[in-house]
């Protein structure tokens, strides 16, 4: 089907370059882009729940700079 579209000049220039690079027509490129944009969203698979663990609490108060440096340096 033929139709007329108004496309921004910079977008059109990029479309022409990309079509030439891929060896495709601009119509093929536009149709592919539209198909991708208009496709039905895929159902997302349910992700497994992340594991939980208990670290045993903080070893040092990170607000205490000296204690933090001592813990980092192994003193």
N, CA, C and O atoms as CSV, one atom per row, in Angstrom:
chain,resi,resn,atom,element,x,y,z
A,1,UNK,N,N,0.853,-1.160,0.000
A,1,UNK,CA,C,0.000,0.000,0.000
A,1,UNK,C,C,0.902,1.227,0.000
A,1,UNK,O,O,1.896,1.269,0.725
A,2,UNK,N,N,0.570,2.196,-0.785
A,2,UNK,CA,C,1.323,3.450,-0.830
A,2,UNK,C,C,0.704,4.441,0.127
A,2,UNK,O,O,-0.514,4.491,0.300
A,3,UNK,N,N,1.571,5.235,0.749
A,3,UNK,CA,C,1.106,6.291,1.632
A,3,UNK,C,C,2.150,7.400,1.639
A,3,UNK,O,O,3.275,7.209,1.177
A,4,UNK,N,N,1.776,8.538,2.156
A,4,UNK,CA,C,2.697,9.665,2.264
A,4,UNK,C,C,2.917,9.979,3.730
A,4,UNK,O,O,1.967,10.085,4.506
A,5,UNK,N,N,4.179,10.128,4.098
A,5,UNK,CA,C,4.534,10.443,5.474
A,5,UNK,C,C,5.423,11.677,5.493
A,5,UNK,O,O,6.211,11.892,4.572
A,6,UNK,N,N,5.299,12.477,6.525
A,6,UNK,CA,C,6.213,13.595,6.745
A,6,UNK,C,C,7.226,13.138,7.783
A,6,UNK,O,O,6.871,12.868,8.930
A,7,UNK,N,N,8.497,13.052,7.373
A,7,UNK,CA,C,9.560,12.563,8.244
A,7,UNK,C,C,10.610,13.654,8.375
A,7,UNK,O,O,11.014,14.265,7.385
A,8,UNK,N,N,11.044,13.891,9.594
A,8,UNK,CA,C,12.079,14.882,9.868
A,8,UNK,C,C,13.302,14.616,8.989
A,8,UNK,O,O,13.666,13.462,8.763
A,9,UNK,N,N,13.934,15.678,8.497
A,9,UNK,CA,C,15.055,15.557,7.568
A,9,UNK,C,C,16.226,14.781,8.174
A,9,UNK,O,O,16.870,14.004,7.470
A,10,UNK,N,N,16.510,14.973,9.446
A,10,UNK,CA,C,17.635,14.248,10.050
A,10,UNK,C,C,17.324,12.757,10.189
A,10,UNK,O,O,18.200,11.910,10.016
A,11,UNK,N,N,16.080,12.454,10.500
A,11,UNK,CA,C,15.670,11.043,10.593
A,11,UNK,C,C,15.727,10.406,9.206
A,11,UNK,O,O,16.169,9.267,9.061
A,12,UNK,N,N,15.283,11.134,8.202
A,12,UNK,CA,C,15.298,10.617,6.837
A,12,UNK,C,C,16.725,10.363,6.356
A,12,UNK,O,O,16.989,9.363,5.690
A,13,UNK,N,N,17.639,11.263,6.692
A,13,UNK,CA,C,19.030,11.076,6.300
A,13,UNK,C,C,19.623,9.826,6.955
A,13,UNK,O,O,20.344,9.060,6.316
A,14,UNK,N,N,19.310,9.635,8.229
A,14,UNK,CA,C,19.795,8.433,8.922
A,14,UNK,C,C,19.181,7.175,8.325
A,14,UNK,O,O,19.855,6.155,8.179
A,15,UNK,N,N,17.901,7.251,7.983
A,15,UNK,CA,C,17.217,6.119,7.365
A,15,UNK,C,C,17.874,5.754,6.039
A,15,UNK,O,O,18.111,4.577,5.766
A,16,UNK,N,N,18.167,6.750,5.222
A,16,UNK,CA,C,18.812,6.502,3.916
A,16,UNK,C,C,20.177,5.845,4.100
A,16,UNK,O,O,20.506,4.880,3.409
A,17,UNK,N,N,20.970,6.372,5.037
A,17,UNK,CA,C,22.310,5.805,5.275
A,17,UNK,C,C,22.222,4.367,5.756
A,17,UNK,O,O,22.964,3.502,5.289
A,18,UNK,N,N,21.311,4.113,6.694
A,18,UNK,CA,C,21.188,2.760,7.249
A,18,UNK,C,C,20.651,1.784,6.201
A,18,UNK,O,O,21.104,0.641,6.125
A,19,UNK,N,N,19.700,2.226,5.405
A,19,UNK,CA,C,19.167,1.363,4.334
A,19,UNK,C,C,20.276,1.002,3.348
A,19,UNK,O,O,20.385,-0.150,2.930
A,20,UNK,N,N,21.093,1.979,2.979
A,20,UNK,CA,C,22.203,1.717,2.056
A,20,UNK,C,C,23.215,0.766,2.696
A,20,UNK,O,O,23.714,-0.152,2.046
A,21,UNK,N,N,23.508,0.994,3.964
A,21,UNK,CA,C,24.465,0.140,4.663
A,21,UNK,C,C,24.001,-1.309,4.704
A,21,UNK,O,O,24.807,-2.228,4.555
A,22,UNK,N,N,22.690,-1.514,4.907
A,22,UNK,CA,C,22.139,-2.868,5.006
A,22,UNK,C,C,21.738,-3.434,3.651
A,22,UNK,O,O,21.375,-4.606,3.554
A,23,UNK,N,N,21.799,-2.617,2.607
A,23,UNK,CA,C,21.390,-3.096,1.282
A,23,UNK,C,C,19.896,-3.345,1.198
A,23,UNK,O,O,19.455,-4.264,0.509
A,24,UNK,N,N,19.116,-2.534,1.894
A,24,UNK,CA,C,17.658,-2.673,1.910
A,24,UNK,C,C,17.034,-1.372,1.442
A,24,UNK,O,O,17.699,-0.337,1.396
A,25,UNK,N,N,15.753,-1.426,1.095
A,25,UNK,CA,C,15.057,-0.205,0.710
A,25,UNK,C,C,14.603,0.536,1.958
A,25,UNK,O,O,14.478,-0.045,3.036
A,26,UNK,N,N,14.360,1.825,1.789
A,26,UNK,CA,C,13.848,2.602,2.917
A,26,UNK,C,C,12.480,2.089,3.324
A,26,UNK,O,O,12.158,2.087,4.512
A,27,UNK,N,N,11.663,1.651,2.368
A,27,UNK,CA,C,10.342,1.097,2.692
A,27,UNK,C,C,10.475,-0.135,3.577
A,27,UNK,O,O,9.718,-0.301,4.534
A,28,UNK,N,N,11.440,-1.004,3.258
A,28,UNK,CA,C,11.653,-2.198,4.087
A,28,UNK,C,C,12.062,-1.806,5.504
A,28,UNK,O,O,11.602,-2.392,6.485
A,29,UNK,N,N,12.924,-0.817,5.590
A,29,UNK,CA,C,13.394,-0.378,6.906
A,29,UNK,C,C,12.246,0.204,7.730
A,29,UNK,O,O,12.110,-0.119,8.910
A,30,UNK,N,N,11.423,1.054,7.123
A,30,UNK,CA,C,10.302,1.665,7.838
A,30,UNK,C,C,9.296,0.596,8.244
A,30,UNK,O,O,8.791,0.608,9.366
A,31,UNK,N,N,9.006,-0.326,7.334
A,31,UNK,CA,C,8.047,-1.382,7.662
A,31,UNK,C,C,8.549,-2.251,8.814
A,31,UNK,O,O,7.781,-2.606,9.708
A,32,UNK,N,N,9.836,-2.591,8.793
A,32,UNK,CA,C,10.413,-3.389,9.877
A,32,UNK,C,C,10.317,-2.646,11.205
A,32,UNK,O,O,9.940,-3.227,12.223
A,33,UNK,N,N,10.660,-1.358,11.190
A,33,UNK,CA,C,10.594,-0.556,12.415
A,33,UNK,C,C,9.166,-0.482,12.948
A,33,UNK,O,O,8.943,-0.601,14.153
A,34,UNK,N,N,8.215,-0.287,12.064
A,34,UNK,CA,C,6.821,-0.207,12.495
A,34,UNK,C,C,6.325,-1.539,13.035
A,34,UNK,O,O,5.601,-1.579,14.030
A,35,UNK,N,N,6.713,-2.627,12.383
A,35,UNK,CA,C,6.314,-3.955,12.883
A,35,UNK,C,C,6.845,-4.185,14.295
A,35,UNK,O,O,6.136,-4.695,15.163
A,36,UNK,N,N,8.112,-3.797,14.512
A,36,UNK,CA,C,8.703,-3.964,15.844
A,36,UNK,C,C,7.982,-3.101,16.875
A,36,UNK,O,O,7.719,-3.548,17.992
A,37,UNK,N,N,7.666,-1.876,16.502
A,37,UNK,CA,C,7.013,-0.967,17.434
A,37,UNK,C,C,5.581,-1.401,17.750
A,37,UNK,O,O,5.100,-1.191,18.863
A,38,UNK,N,N,4.905,-1.999,16.781
A,38,UNK,CA,C,3.487,-2.333,16.939
A,38,UNK,C,C,3.225,-3.780,17.356
A,38,UNK,O,O,2.072,-4.175,17.528
A,39,UNK,N,N,4.277,-4.565,17.520
A,39,UNK,CA,C,4.065,-5.976,17.861
A,39,UNK,C,C,3.446,-6.097,19.245
A,39,UNK,O,O,3.585,-5.217,20.095
A,40,UNK,N,N,2.764,-7.207,19.439
A,40,UNK,CA,C,2.135,-7.489,20.730
A,40,UNK,C,C,3.223,-7.712,21.770
A,40,UNK,O,O,4.206,-8.405,21.504
A,41,UNK,N,N,3.056,-7.136,22.940
A,41,UNK,CA,C,4.072,-7.363,23.980
A,41,UNK,C,C,4.097,-8.829,24.392
A,41,UNK,O,O,3.058,-9.471,24.550
A,42,UNK,N,N,5.303,-9.336,24.559
A,42,UNK,CA,C,5.444,-10.733,24.996
A,42,UNK,C,C,5.127,-10.825,26.480
A,42,UNK,O,O,5.379,-9.895,27.246
A,43,UNK,N,N,4.576,-11.955,26.865
A,43,UNK,CA,C,4.327,-12.173,28.286
A,43,UNK,C,C,5.657,-12.408,28.969
A,43,UNK,O,O,6.489,-13.185,28.499
A,44,UNK,N,N,5.841,-11.736,30.069
A,44,UNK,CA,C,7.082,-11.901,30.807
A,44,UNK,C,C,7.003,-13.163,31.652
A,44,UNK,O,O,5.998,-13.436,32.307
A,45,UNK,N,N,8.084,-13.917,31.620
A,45,UNK,CA,C,8.098,-15.111,32.455
A,45,UNK,C,C,8.315,-14.704,33.906
A,45,UNK,O,O,8.974,-13.709,34.205
A,46,UNK,N,N,7.755,-15.483,34.773
A,46,UNK,CA,C,7.855,-15.204,36.209
A,46,UNK,C,C,9.300,-15.436,36.656
A,46,UNK,O,O,9.866,-16.502,36.412
A,47,UNK,N,N,9.881,-14.452,37.298
A,47,UNK,CA,C,11.247,-14.589,37.790
A,47,UNK,C,C,11.244,-15.287,39.145
A,47,UNK,O,O,10.340,-15.082,39.954
A,48,UNK,N,N,12.253,-16.106,39.385
A,48,UNK,CA,C,12.312,-16.771,40.690
A,48,UNK,C,C,12.608,-15.740,41.780
A,48,UNK,O,O,13.251,-14.720,41.531
A,49,UNK,N,N,12.138,-16.021,42.965
A,49,UNK,CA,C,12.373,-15.125,44.091
A,49,UNK,C,C,13.854,-15.147,44.457
A,49,UNK,O,O,14.492,-16.200,44.452
A,50,UNK,N,N,14.382,-13.990,44.769
A,50,UNK,CA,C,15.788,-13.914,45.148
A,50,UNK,C,C,15.999,-14.538,46.521
A,50,UNK,O,O,15.137,-14.445,47.395
A,51,UNK,N,N,17.156,-15.178,46.704
A,51,UNK,CA,C,17.410,-15.789,48.009
A,51,UNK,C,C,17.631,-14.730,49.078
A,51,UNK,O,O,18.121,-13.635,48.799
A,52,UNK,N,N,17.267,-15.069,50.290
A,52,UNK,CA,C,17.477,-14.179,51.431
A,52,UNK,C,C,18.519,-14.818,52.340
A,52,UNK,O,O,18.598,-16.042,52.449
A,53,UNK,N,N,19.307,-13.987,52.980
A,53,UNK,CA,C,20.293,-14.506,53.922
A,53,UNK,C,C,20.467,-13.504,55.049
A,53,UNK,O,O,20.089,-12.338,54.931
A,54,UNK,N,N,21.034,-13.968,56.122
A,54,UNK,CA,C,21.288,-13.117,57.274
A,54,UNK,C,C,22.791,-13.019,57.456
A,54,UNK,O,O,23.470,-14.033,57.616
A,55,UNK,N,N,23.302,-11.817,57.432
A,55,UNK,CA,C,24.749,-11.614,57.470
A,55,UNK,C,C,25.311,-11.634,58.886
A,55,UNK,O,O,26.527,-11.674,59.077
A,56,UNK,N,N,24.453,-11.608,59.845
A,56,UNK,CA,C,24.928,-11.588,61.220
A,56,UNK,C,C,25.120,-10.183,61.756
A,56,UNK,O,O,25.600,-9.994,62.873
A,57,UNK,N,N,24.744,-9.207,60.958
A,57,UNK,CA,C,24.846,-7.820,61.415
A,57,UNK,C,C,26.141,-7.149,60.998
A,57,UNK,O,O,27.066,-7.796,60.507
A,58,UNK,N,N,26.190,-5.859,61.198
A,58,UNK,CA,C,27.361,-5.072,60.819
A,58,UNK,C,C,28.509,-5.344,61.782
A,58,UNK,O,O,28.300,-5.494,62.986
A,59,UNK,N,N,29.722,-5.406,61.242
A,59,UNK,CA,C,30.906,-5.610,62.072
A,59,UNK,C,C,31.463,-4.300,62.586
A,59,UNK,O,O,32.217,-4.268,63.560
A,60,UNK,N,N,31.081,-3.208,61.915
A,60,UNK,CA,C,31.599,-1.908,62.301
A,60,UNK,C,C,30.571,-0.840,61.947
A,60,UNK,O,O,29.825,-0.987,60.979
A,61,UNK,N,N,30.534,0.210,62.715
A,61,UNK,CA,C,29.662,1.349,62.430
A,61,UNK,C,C,30.336,2.175,61.335
A,61,UNK,O,O,31.370,2.794,61.589
A,62,UNK,N,N,29.786,2.200,60.145
A,62,UNK,CA,C,30.447,2.888,59.034
A,62,UNK,C,C,30.492,4.399,59.227
A,62,UNK,O,O,31.209,5.091,58.504
A,63,UNK,N,N,29.737,4.919,60.191
A,63,UNK,CA,C,29.804,6.345,60.502
A,63,UNK,C,C,31.056,6.666,61.321
A,63,UNK,O,O,31.458,7.826,61.417
A,64,UNK,N,N,31.667,5.641,61.909
A,64,UNK,CA,C,32.896,5.810,62.698
A,64,UNK,C,C,34.080,5.550,61.773
A,64,UNK,O,O,34.468,4.404,61.547
A,65,UNK,N,N,34.645,6.632,61.241
A,65,UNK,CA,C,35.696,6.524,60.231
A,65,UNK,C,C,36.905,5.726,60.739
A,65,UNK,O,O,37.428,4.883,60.010
A,66,UNK,N,N,37.346,5.969,61.943
A,66,UNK,CA,C,38.515,5.249,62.467
A,66,UNK,C,C,38.240,3.760,62.588
A,66,UNK,O,O,39.085,2.941,62.228
A,67,UNK,N,N,37.066,3.404,63.091
A,67,UNK,CA,C,36.711,1.982,63.214
A,67,UNK,C,C,36.614,1.346,61.830
A,67,UNK,O,O,37.012,0.196,61.646
A,68,UNK,N,N,36.092,2.083,60.867
A,68,UNK,CA,C,35.963,1.577,59.511
A,68,UNK,C,C,37.348,1.314,58.917
A,68,UNK,O,O,37.578,0.256,58.333
A,69,UNK,N,N,38.271,2.268,59.062
A,69,UNK,CA,C,39.622,2.090,58.540
A,69,UNK,C,C,40.313,0.894,59.206
A,69,UNK,O,O,41.007,0.122,58.545
A,70,UNK,N,N,40.118,0.751,60.506
A,70,UNK,CA,C,40.721,-0.366,61.216
A,70,UNK,C,C,40.187,-1.690,60.687
A,70,UNK,O,O,40.954,-2.633,60.498
A,71,UNK,N,N,38.873,-1.772,60.443
A,71,UNK,CA,C,38.279,-3.002,59.926
A,71,UNK,C,C,38.783,-3.294,58.511
A,71,UNK,O,O,39.018,-4.452,58.166
A,72,UNK,N,N,38.950,-2.262,57.699
A,72,UNK,CA,C,39.389,-2.443,56.319
A,72,UNK,C,C,40.847,-2.862,56.252
A,72,UNK,O,O,41.240,-3.629,55.374
A,73,UNK,N,N,41.646,-2.359,57.181
A,73,UNK,CA,C,43.076,-2.668,57.183
A,73,UNK,C,C,43.401,-3.901,58.009
A,73,UNK,O,O,44.556,-4.324,58.068
A,74,UNK,N,N,42.405,-4.474,58.638
A,74,UNK,CA,C,42.594,-5.710,59.394
A,74,UNK,C,C,43.321,-5.520,60.707
A,74,UNK,O,O,43.998,-6.437,61.172
A,75,UNK,N,N,43.201,-4.369,61.308
A,75,UNK,CA,C,43.870,-4.117,62.599
A,75,UNK,C,C,43.087,-4.665,63.747
A,75,UNK,O,O,43.507,-4.539,64.897
